[in-house]
Amino acid sequence: FAPQIAIDTTKAYTVSSYLNVKQLTSGEVGYYIDEYDANGNWISGQYKTGVRSVGSNTVTLSYKASSTRVKKASLQIIVTANSGLLAYFDNVVWVLTA
């Protein structure tokens, strides 16, 4: 889980990160955005994408809050159980796009 960041529900964001998958025998590395209220209570989440192949990439996704109740968001990386994953993950950047 990444730290929670404050967001503006009227804006859209681009979230990017570096992912280098060296080994993956099954499943995926999933990208999921958790959404929280002003007190840090979980409201909902959005599955965004999954990486299912070996290779080095900058993974980029779009994010917009699901409701005006959302005040914070956090990137969560999910690894499928028994995936045989060997990977490096780094450099998450949130950019306001609109």
N, C-alpha and C positions, 0 to 999 in steps of 0.2 A: 504494500500500500504506500502510495506517495503521500506527502503532507497535503492537508486540505488547503485550498487557496480560495480567496474571496472572488466571486464572479458577479457580473452584471447580467441579469436575466434578459435584458433587452439587446444584448450583444451576442455575436457568434465568436467562436475561438477555433484556432487550428492548434492541434497538439501533435508534436513530433518527438521522436526518440530514436536512438540508435539501437539496433538489435542485430547481433551476429550469432546466428544459429550454426553451431558446428556439427551437432548431431541431433536427430529427431527421428525416432523409429515409429512413432504413432502419435496421433492427436495434434495439438497445436499450442502455440503461445497466444493467449487471448488478451485483448485490450478491452477494458471495462471502465466506465466512468461512474463512480459513486457520487450521489448528490445528497447534500445535507442542508438543514435549516440553519438559521442564524446561531442557534445554540450548539451546533455540531451533531444534531441528531440525524441519523440516516433517514432519507425520504424515499429514494428510489435509485435505480441504476440503469445504465444503458450499455449493452454489449455493442462494441464498435467494429471490431475486426479480429481476425485470427491469422497468424502466420503458420503455415503448414509445411514449409520447405527449408532446406539448408541454404544458408547464404547470409551475406551482410547487407543490411538495408537501413535506410531511414524510414521508419514507419510513420505515416502522417494520417491524421484523422480529423474530422470536423466535429465540433461539439456546440450545442445550444441547450440551455437549461430546459427541462421538461415542464416546468411551471414557475410562476412568480414566487412560490414559496422557497425555491432553491436559492441559497445565499453563498454556499461553498461547494466545491467539487474536488475530487481526488481521482487520480489515475490508479487503477488496480491492474496488475499483470497476473493472469491466471495461467497455470501450467497444467495440462491434462495429466492425470495420474498414470504412472507407468509408461510415460512417453519416451523415456530414454534420452531426455533433453540434456544437452550440453550447450550453453549459450551465454553470451555476454550482453548485458542491457545497461544503457547509460544515457545521460544527457537529455532529460525530458524538458521540453520547452513549450509553454503555453503562449500563444500569440493572439491578441485581440484582432479580429478580422473585419468586423462590421458593427 
